Amino acid sequence: MLLSACATGPNKQDPFEPMNRKIYGFNEAVDTAYLKPIAKGYANVVPALARTGITNFFRNLGVIVTMFNNVLQFKLDKVPVDIIRFSSNVLYGMGGLIDIATYARIPYNDEDFGQTLGYWGFSSGPYLVLPFFGPSSVRDGIALPVDIYVSPVYDAIGDDGVRWGLLAVYVVNTRANLLDAESFLQQAALDEYSFLRDTHLQRREYLVRDGKTAPPQDDQNGDRPKTLLELEEEEFGDDSVMEQYDSPPP
């Protein structure tokens, strides 16, 4: 991540950069004035164990969105795994507050409609910063309403008060979970905007390709940003990088 921050610069995938930076600044202002103070108060009042349970609960609801997109991608072998993970957490994990499925070593799949569009060949398009939602792309921005509609928080709950209440808890809990990472971002990034843009685009490409590397033709004109592994290989050499990944954990 540090190497990626040092490699930032003009990016052909970000033709809307002036507009994106303004929206980024707006999001930062809203976060500094409202969301971050609320998240800090929430983290001080709500015990860590309870926050973990809330995180597990919303993560388990996200399995419904993943299951929907696995069907659209014809990854039918993963659908039964999604069903088992969701149902086991609901039945034996107090409605999803305890992640029983992870203890049982049931894999967690992460799919959304943006990844589905990418799976079927739709390009991500230019990088796009969305108001309130943050880093995205034209493709993912178009896909976002589909995932929101499929989510049980929106689709299965008829009471608007409960729905908006759950959404508020999700947003505040998610922001509280990012408090520890914020100091690292400020120290590591020469330009936070470029750092977040480059890492977001690389992560989305990784997710769309299910961890597979991009084909060589994608990089013929230098349009594809280098992955973090490629940057490490350039800096330290292939052997040192492979030794890092092959060595057993401490």
C-alpha positions, 0 to 999 in steps of 0.5 A: 500500500505504501508503494502504491501511494508513492506511485500515484499520479495522473490516471487515465481512469480518472478523467473526472478528477476535478469533479471527483476531488470536489465531491471527495472534499464534500464527503470529508467535510461531512465526515469531519463535522458529523459522522466521525464525531458520532462514530467516536461516541458510538465506539466509546459507548458501545462495547467492542463485543457488541460492535462485533455482533452488529458487524456480523449481523450486517455482514450476514445480511450481505450474503443475500446480495452475494447469493443473488449475484452468484446466481446471475454469474452462474456460479451455482456451486457457490449458492448452496454455500451461501445458503448454508452460511446465512441459515447457520448464522441465523439459526445458531448465531442468534440471528447473525450476531455470532458468526458461527459459519466462520468457526465452522469454516464455511467460506464467505463469498463477496459479490455485488452487482458491479462485480456481476456486470464486470463478470459479463464483460462490462468495463468499470468505466471512469473512476467516480466519487459518489456523494456520501458513498465515496469511491466507485466507478460509472459501472459500480455507481449504476449497479449500486441501486440494484444491490440496495433493492436486493438487500433485506434491509430495503426489501424485507422490512416494510416499516420505514422507521425500522429501515432507516434506523438499521441503515443509520446503525450500519453507517455509524458502525461501519465508520467506527470500524474504520477509525483505527485505519484512518491514522494509517491512511493519513501517515501513509498517503502523500495524497489521500485522494490518489491513494484511495482511488488507486487502491480502490480500482485495484481492489475492484479489479481483483474482486471482479476477476476472483483474484486472477491476474488481468490478461496481458492485452489489458496493459498494452497501452499502459492503461491498467494500474499496476497491482500491489504485487507488481509494484512489490516485484519491481521494488524488491524482485520476484524472489523476495516477494515469493519468499514472503508469500511462501514463508509460514506465518510467525 
